[in-house]
Amino acid sequence: MISVPSMTSDADRRAIRGTTYSLSWRTGSGGLIRSPYLDLADADGRRWMRLSALSSVHTRTAADEAMTISEPVVRTEADALVVTIRTESTAWAERILELRCTAETVELTLEAAGDGDLADVTILGGDGILPTGASGAFRSGIDALSLFVPSPTEPIAFVRPVSSAAVLGVVGDADPGRLNGIFSPPPLALAFGRSPVESPIDPGEGSWLGTWLRAPVDELRFTTMRYDPIDGAALLRLSYEGHTRVAGRWRSPTLVIRAAASPGDMLRDYHADLVRSGCAPEARVEVQRWWREPLFCGWGAQVARGGAPAPDLCRQEVYDEFLQVLDSASLDPGTIVIDDRWQARYGTAEPDTDAWPDLRDWIARQHGRGRRVLLWWKAWDPAGLPADECVSDAAGRAIAADPGSPAYLARLDAIVEGLISTGGLDADGFKVDFTQRAPSGAMLRSAGDSDGVWGIAAVHRLVGRIRQAAVRAKPDALVIAHTVHPSFGDVADMIRTNDVLERDTAGTPVPVAEQLRARHAIVSAVLPHHPVDTDQWPMPDREEWLEYAKAQPKYGVPALYYLERVREDEPIDREHLAVIARSWADYRRGLR
């Protein structure tokens, strides 16, 4: 029997009660119309938030400000009570906030009717003018104390005060305020906790309120989801940047709100919800035996050598020297990753024949030893591509490859075919990097024949096209990416935990093995059937490198980055590599 929440009414208040929450609001002339807030509480009546009924769907040419708000209308469905709140808008002919209340969830969706190019869309708050004369931006009041953010950042703060901002998306790098694209995209989910923050990695005790976005991945055409708090209140902001055209009716991604015993439970509920709603693939990944073999990636060894920029050390003779070190230590990786940069140009990805005189033969020699070879792939880079296959800036300069361009996608298919097929280089797959470099900006323009794909949806199309072409050329090809979102389960075969960070918000170094543990918990919750590439870059010192290496088999596929030294004054000796060899041997015994 389907459980439906109950509703009660008295003279001035209505309330909907589910199994784990209540949602209530004042009625009449002194109610929601004058003070547009609904109280969301737990089953015991402790309030989680004063949920703002205002929201905004801004466009390039019009700010969406609510001029009047209607009394809520409630209808009954088979498994839910649905609350509809209509708003008179400065930007749309009609705009509606829908709150669908099931037994366990409250689900918020915005609907707009009219024409416009989406700019910022705000949920849990928006711009408006109230009958009281109050105007400007309004936010939902937040009664939680802590916020769980399922994405690595610098400073490290998976758990942070609820007053701290957060960004989840596909735009970032190592510059100040932008080192939040380590997972790109990360889970589009946040959890609010009753208890204060005790650790930047481990959530505290107490109950949690989970929130996440539900939508088909091709509708995630925004670059970032931002949690914007101020003075005990907050809203969520989706940045569409003017690249999504609305002509008629548009519905936003749905914000799902559900109680959870822990952030981990919230992430598992999130994955299950996206699968159940058809927004994420349900099928398990068909994991090939060789995918789980230990990896050697040359990047850390390139950097540690010094004497030249690390990309300049991606050379055939240098990698042959790395292999000699591996052989001397009785280390036999099942997979070699040729890292940055084997290409003459990133965008066209033809091998640099000065650095790699015969890359096909080198790969064949690794195959002869029972090894596979992956090629590092820098996503988005336009080097060597014609401007009409790229996203361009206001001056017409190419700034990123455009996965919305059929001409670029055809070129990408041919590139991958040449790299993976037995008639080409015969490589075995890709380590896809820099997905956080998705183009971002209202003044950027897609190629002329583009269908306007943007943001997270564009990352999915780009990585998906690489994988489709790779599997077409070689059915057991492997694509590794740091796309930690349930909807990317069909475009990435293995999930990489990506670069290690340094310190928490107090400036205290965070042990790298602890960072790996926290990241693995997130990945395994939202992509439970995918193997995990545990990465190994960068390491602060030799001691922590060894601790990280010992922890790797517990959390996924071991990846070795360092061979000769970790730092200039910390050489790696035979006894250190012997630790790695023993760890790999134990790991391989577990694969049988």
GIKA-V581627 format. One record per run of one state. SS is the DSSP state (hx for helix, st for strand, lp for the rest). FROM is the first residue (numbers start at 1). TO is the last residue. Records with the same first field share a line. If there is no record, write none. Layout:
SS: FROM-TO + FROM-TO
This chain:
lp: 1-5 + 10-12 + 18-20 + 27-36 + 43-46 + 53-55 + 60-64 + 70-72 + 77-80 + 90-93 + 102-104 + 124-124 + 130-134 + 143-145 + 150-155 + 157-158 + 162-165 + 170-170 + 172-188 + 194-207 + 215-216 + 220-223 + 231-232 + 240-244 + 252-253 + 261-262 + 277-288 + 293-294 + 298-298 + 306-309 + 314-315 + 329-334 + 339-342 + 344-350 + 352-358 + 369-371 + 379-386 + 393-397 + 402-405 + 421-428 + 434-436 + 438-444 + 446-454 + 474-477 + 482-485 + 491-493 + 497-502 + 505-508 + 510-511 + 527-530 + 534-541 + 556-556 + 558-558 + 561-564 + 568-569 + 572-573 + 592-592
st: 6-9 + 13-17 + 21-26 + 37-42 + 47-52 + 56-59 + 65-69 + 73-76 + 81-89 + 94-101 + 105-123 + 125-129 + 135-142 + 146-149 + 156-156 + 159-161 + 166-169 + 171-171 + 189-193 + 208-214 + 224-230 + 233-239 + 245-251 + 254-260 + 295-297 + 335-338 + 343-343 + 351-351 + 372-378 + 390-392 + 398-401 + 429-433 + 437-437 + 445-445 + 478-481 + 494-496 + 503-504 + 509-509 + 531-533 + 557-557 + 559-560 + 565-567 + 570-571
hx: 217-219 + 263-276 + 289-292 + 299-305 + 310-313 + 316-328 + 359-368 + 387-389 + 406-420 + 455-473 + 486-490 + 512-526 + 542-555 + 574-591
